[in-house]
Amino acid sequence: MKKIYKIMLGSLICLALIIISSAFFIVSAQEQDTSEISIEGIWEGKLKVPGTELIIVFKISKNSDGTLT
């Protein structure tokens, strides 16, 4: 009986540690700040078409109201 109790207690402790550690990782993943990620700037690329190569340039900026242009 004591052996079963020890096995169950050990399993319960392992389960509790797994739950606590997974909760920690979920919370830390949710805390990542994505407000600093921006697409503002100059974006350049090349488009290869038969016989030539086109250079495409996008200049993306943010207006004072937060919209992108």
DOZA-281190 format. One line per 10 residues: number of its first residue (from 1); their letters; for each residue x, y, z of N, C-alpha, C. Coordinates in Angstrom, 2 decimals, always signed. Each point is the difference from the previous one (the first is absolute). Example, Ala and Ser with C-alpha at 12.3 -4.5 7.8 and 13.67 -1.06 7.14 Angstrom:
residues 2
1	as	+13.19/-5.69/+7.80/-0.89/+1.19/+0.00/+0.90/+1.20/+0.00  -0.35/+1.05/-0.72/+0.82/+1.19/+0.06/-0.77/+1.09/+0.73
***
This chain:
residues 69
1	mkkiykimlg	+0.82/-1.19/+0.00/-0.82/+1.19/+0.00/+0.87/+1.26/+0.00  +1.08/-0.02/+0.79/+0.88/+1.17/+0.05/+0.70/+0.21/-1.33  +0.31/-1.11/-0.70/+0.67/+0.12/-1.29/-0.91/+0.70/-1.01  -1.25/-0.36/-0.03/-0.97/+0.63/-0.90/-0.15/+1.48/+0.35  -0.04/+0.29/+1.29/-0.13/+1.39/+0.46/+1.20/+0.82/-0.46  +1.21/-0.55/+0.10/+1.20/+0.71/-0.42/-0.01/+0.24/-1.52  -0.43/-1.01/-0.75/-0.06/+0.15/-1.46/-1.01/+1.07/-0.38  -1.17/-0.02/+0.63/-1.03/+0.99/-0.30/+0.45/+1.40/+0.40  +0.67/+0.11/+1.15/+0.49/+1.30/+0.45/+1.08/+0.52/-0.95  +0.90/-0.86/-0.42/+1.03/+0.40/-0.96/-0.60/+0.43/-1.33
11	sliclaliii	-1.00/-0.74/-0.46/-0.68/+0.36/-1.24/-0.72/+1.33/+0.13  -0.62/+0.23/+1.14/-0.70/+1.26/+0.24/+0.97/+1.17/+0.03  +1.14/-0.19/+0.62/+1.02/+1.06/+0.05/+0.52/+0.30/-1.41  +0.27/-1.04/-0.78/+0.47/+0.20/-1.38/-1.05/+0.73/-0.83  -1.25/-0.39/+0.15/-1.09/+0.66/-0.73/-0.11/+1.47/+0.40  +0.12/+0.28/+1.29/-0.07/+1.38/+0.47/+1.15/+0.83/-0.56  +1.20/-0.57/-0.04/+1.15/+0.71/-0.57/-0.18/+0.27/-1.49  -0.55/-0.95/-0.71/-0.25/+0.18/-1.43/-1.02/+1.11/-0.23  -1.06/+0.00/+0.78/-1.04/+1.03/-0.14/+0.55/+1.38/+0.33  +0.76/+0.10/+1.07/+0.56/+1.29/+0.40/+0.99/+0.51/-1.05
21	ssaffivsaq	+0.87/-0.89/-0.49/+0.98/+0.45/-1.00/-0.66/+0.36/-1.32  -1.02/-0.73/-0.41/-0.68/+0.35/-1.25/-0.76/+1.31/+0.16  -0.57/+0.26/+1.16/-0.67/+1.27/+0.25/+1.00/+1.15/-0.06  +1.20/-0.21/+0.51/+1.04/+1.03/-0.05/+0.36/+0.34/-1.44  +0.15/-1.03/-0.85/+0.35/+0.25/-1.40/-1.13/+0.69/-0.75  -1.24/-0.34/+0.31/-1.14/+0.65/-0.64/-0.04/+1.47/+0.36  +0.18/+0.31/+1.28/-0.04/+1.39/+0.45/+1.15/+0.79/-0.61  +1.21/-0.57/-0.03/+1.13/+0.73/-0.56/-0.17/+0.22/-1.50  -0.63/-0.93/-0.70/-0.24/+0.18/-1.43/-1.03/+1.10/-0.24  -0.98/+0.12/+0.88/-1.03/+1.02/-0.16/+0.52/+1.38/+0.35
31	eqdtseisie	+1.07/+0.09/+0.78/+0.53/+1.29/+0.42/+0.89/+0.65/-1.04  +0.32/-0.70/-1.08/+0.86/+0.58/-1.02/-0.70/+1.20/-0.62  +0.70/+1.11/-0.06/-0.56/+1.25/-0.50/+0.17/+0.07/-1.51  -1.11/-0.01/-0.71/+0.04/+0.10/-1.45/-0.27/+1.42/-0.48  -0.16/+0.93/+0.91/-0.29/+1.38/-0.40/+1.20/+0.66/-0.66  +1.19/-0.51/+0.21/+1.19/+0.59/-0.59/+0.28/-0.52/-1.41  -0.72/-1.02/-0.43/+0.20/-0.54/-1.33/-0.67/+0.94/-1.00  +0.74/+0.43/-1.00/-0.52/+0.96/-0.96/+0.50/-0.35/-1.40  -0.82/+0.29/-1.00/+0.42/-0.21/-1.38/+0.45/+1.30/-0.64  +0.12/+1.04/+0.80/+0.43/+1.30/-0.53/+1.42/-0.11/-0.54
41	giwegklkvp	+0.24/+0.73/-1.08/+1.33/+0.05/-0.59/-0.06/-0.14/-1.50  +1.14/-0.22/-0.60/+0.10/-0.16/-1.44/+0.23/-1.48/-0.30  -0.89/-0.58/-0.78/+0.06/-1.40/-0.36/+0.32/-0.10/-1.49  +1.01/-0.75/-0.34/+0.42/-0.15/-1.39/-0.02/-1.48/-0.38  -0.32/-0.23/-1.26/+0.01/-1.36/-0.50/+0.18/-0.02/-1.50  +0.33/-1.16/-0.52/+0.17/-0.15/-1.44/-1.02/-1.01/-0.50  -0.63/+0.37/-1.11/-0.98/-0.87/-0.62/+0.57/-0.45/-1.34  +0.27/-1.28/-0.11/+0.59/-0.51/-1.23/-1.11/-0.40/-0.96  +0.01/+0.62/-1.16/-0.94/-0.33/-1.07/+0.83/-0.36/-1.24  -0.57/-0.73/-0.93/+0.79/-0.40/-1.17/+0.62/+1.20/-0.72
51	gteliivfki	+1.28/-0.01/-0.11/+0.72/+1.03/-0.73/+0.47/+1.18/+0.82  -0.46/+0.14/+1.23/+0.42/+1.15/+0.82/-0.20/-0.28/+1.48  +0.43/+0.95/+0.78/-0.15/-0.09/+1.45/-0.51/+1.36/+0.49  -1.16/+0.00/+0.65/-0.58/+1.25/+0.50/+0.37/+0.19/+1.46  +0.39/+1.22/+0.33/+0.30/+0.34/+1.40/-1.22/+0.70/+0.57  -0.51/-0.53/+1.10/-1.19/+0.56/+0.65/+0.43/+0.59/+1.33  -0.43/+1.23/+0.28/+0.34/+0.67/+1.25/-1.29/+0.50/+0.64  -0.21/-0.35/+1.26/-1.13/+0.49/+0.79/+0.53/+0.82/+1.16  -0.55/+1.19/+0.17/+0.34/+0.82/+1.17/-1.25/+0.04/+0.87  +0.08/-0.63/+1.16/-1.15/-0.10/+0.91/+0.26/+0.88/+1.21
61	sknsdgtlt	-0.95/+0.87/+0.27/+0.13/+0.87/+1.17/-1.34/+0.04/+0.73  +0.03/+0.47/+1.22/-1.20/+0.06/+0.82/-0.41/+1.46/+0.18  -1.28/+0.26/-0.25/-0.55/+1.34/+0.20/-0.20/+0.27/+1.49  -0.29/+1.24/+0.33/-0.21/+0.36/+1.41/-1.21/-0.71/+0.60  -0.96/-0.40/-0.85/-1.18/-0.72/+0.52/+0.22/-1.51/+0.08  +1.20/-0.46/-0.38/+0.34/-1.40/+0.14/-0.18/-0.82/-1.26  -0.58/+0.58/-1.05/-0.18/-0.74/-1.24/+1.30/-0.04/-0.78  +0.16/-1.05/-0.79/+1.21/-0.17/-0.80/-0.21/+0.54/-1.40  +1.05/+0.61/-0.56/-0.06/+0.50/-1.38/+1.17/-0.53/-0.79
***
